[in-house]
Amino acid sequence: GMKFVVIPPGQFTMGSPEDEPGREDHETVHKVTLTQPFQIGLDEVTQKQYQKVMGTNPSAFKGVQNPVELVNWDDAVDFCRKVSELPVEKAAGYVYRLPTEAEWEYACRAGTTTNYSFDDSDAQLGDYAWYNDNSGNTSHPVGRKKPNTWGLYDMLGNVWEWCQDWYAEYPDGAV
């Protein structure tokens, strides 16, 4: 039941300028080139999908269409491995993994150069994301906010996403 969007190869500026509100010290601006297309989930993995594959639902904010939460990185990697091992997925030659941080940010930015995929201002943030000011401190069903221009939902807010690579300082040059 998971749906994916093909993300084209391309180049983008990863990181945040020093004057951007909320910027972390490690977010050094640098050019990144993704040479191959990749697919990424249309929205976050739901509790129903996770339960079907893993046989459990660790989430605190229950709801079959809510994103699964309270999973650690190893749980997320194990989910990808188990989906890859499903007979129909294996027969089709599909292999699932978490996106790299660069892939995730590229997909989140959706080809834009603004602070958000929709604008530089956060005035429209509530149209695209569940966050502290509008979430009621709970997760919400996936896909209820507007998608970014590449058709991806919940790239901002709702729950945190895991990436394949580990936290490290950004490089100074292009990658």
C-alpha positions in Angstrom: 0.0 0.0 0.0 3.0 2.3 0.0 3.2 4.8 -2.9 6.4 6.4 -4.2 7.4 9.4 -6.2 10.4 9.4 -8.7 12.7 12.2 -7.8 14.9 13.4 -10.8 18.7 13.7 -10.5 19.9 17.3 -10.1 22.0 19.8 -8.2 20.9 21.8 -5.2 22.3 23.9 -2.4 22.2 21.9 0.9 22.3 23.5 4.3 21.1 26.9 5.5 22.6 30.4 5.3 24.0 31.7 8.6 21.2 34.3 9.0 18.3 31.8 8.6 16.2 31.5 11.8 16.5 28.1 13.5 19.8 27.2 11.6 22.0 24.7 13.3 25.8 25.3 13.4 26.6 22.3 11.3 24.3 23.3 8.4 27.1 24.8 6.2 25.8 25.7 2.8 27.3 23.5 0.0 26.4 22.3 -3.4 25.2 18.7 -3.8 24.8 16.8 -7.0 22.6 13.7 -7.1 23.5 11.9 -10.3 20.7 9.2 -10.3 17.0 9.4 -9.9 15.5 7.8 -6.8 12.1 7.0 -5.4 10.9 8.3 -2.0 7.6 7.6 -0.2 4.7 9.9 -1.1 4.1 10.3 2.6 5.4 9.0 5.9 5.0 5.3 6.7 1.7 4.8 8.4 1.0 2.8 11.6 -1.1 0.4 9.4 1.8 -0.2 7.0 4.3 -0.7 9.8 2.0 -3.1 11.7 1.5 -5.1 8.6 5.2 -5.6 8.0 6.6 -5.6 11.6 3.7 -7.2 13.5 3.7 -4.4 16.1 2.8 -0.7 16.4 5.0 1.2 18.9 3.3 4.5 18.4 2.0 6.6 21.3 -0.5 8.6 19.1 -2.6 5.7 17.7 -4.3 5.9 14.4 -3.9 3.6 11.4 -3.3 6.5 9.0 -1.1 8.4 11.4 2.7 8.1 10.8 4.4 5.5 12.9 6.5 7.0 15.7 8.6 5.9 18.6 10.9 3.8 16.2 14.6 4.2 16.4 17.0 4.1 13.5 17.6 0.4 13.8 13.8 -0.2 13.7 13.5 2.0 10.6 16.3 0.1 8.8 14.8 -3.2 9.9 11.4 -2.2 8.4 13.1 -1.4 5.1 14.9 -4.7 5.1 11.7 -6.7 5.9 9.8 -4.8 3.1 12.6 -5.7 0.7 12.3 -9.4 1.7 8.6 -9.6 0.9 8.1 -12.1 -1.9 6.4 -9.7 -4.3 9.0 -7.0 -3.7 11.9 -9.4 -4.0 10.5 -10.8 -7.2 10.2 -7.3 -8.6 13.8 -6.6 -7.7 12.9 -3.8 -5.3 15.2 -2.9 -2.5 14.1 -0.4 0.2 16.3 1.8 2.3 16.1 5.1 4.1 17.0 8.2 2.1 20.4 9.9 2.7 20.2 13.3 4.3 21.0 14.9 0.9 18.3 12.9 -0.9 15.8 13.8 1.8 16.6 17.5 1.7 16.6 17.6 -2.1 13.1 15.9 -2.1 11.9 18.3 0.6 13.1 21.4 -1.2 11.4 20.1 -4.4 13.6 22.0 -6.8 13.2 25.3 -5.1 15.8 27.7 -3.7 13.6 29.2 -1.0 13.7 28.5 2.8 10.6 26.3 2.3 9.4 24.5 -0.8 6.5 27.0 -0.9 8.2 30.3 0.0 10.8 32.1 2.1 8.2 33.1 4.7 6.7 30.7 7.2 3.3 32.4 6.8 2.0 29.4 4.9 3.6 26.7 7.0 0.3 25.6 8.5 -1.0 24.8 5.1 1.9 22.3 4.5 2.9 21.0 7.9 1.8 20.0 11.4 4.1 21.6 13.9 4.2 23.0 17.4 1.7 25.8 16.8 -1.0 23.7 15.1 -0.5 20.1 16.0 -2.0 20.0 19.5 1.2 18.0 20.4 0.1 14.9 18.6 0.7 13.4 15.2 -2.0 13.5 12.5 -3.0 11.3 9.6 -0.6 11.5 6.7 -1.4 13.5 3.5 -3.8 16.0 5.1 -1.7 19.1 4.4 -0.7 20.4 1.0 2.1 18.5 -0.8 5.3 20.2 -2.0 5.7 20.9 -5.8 6.9 17.3 -6.3 3.8 15.9 -4.8 5.3 14.8 -1.5 3.3 15.1 1.7 4.5 15.8 5.3 8.1 16.6 4.4 7.9 19.2 7.1 6.4 18.5 10.5 4.2 15.7 11.8 7.0 13.4 12.9 10.8 13.3 12.5 12.3 11.3 9.7 15.3 9.0 9.8 18.0 9.2 7.2 20.4 6.4 6.1 23.6 8.3 6.9 24.6 9.5 10.4 24.9 13.0 11.7 28.2 14.6 10.7 29.5 18.1 10.0 28.7 19.2 6.4 31.6 19.5 4.1 33.0 22.8 3.0 33.0 22.0 -0.7 30.7 20.5 -3.3 29.7 16.8 -3.1 
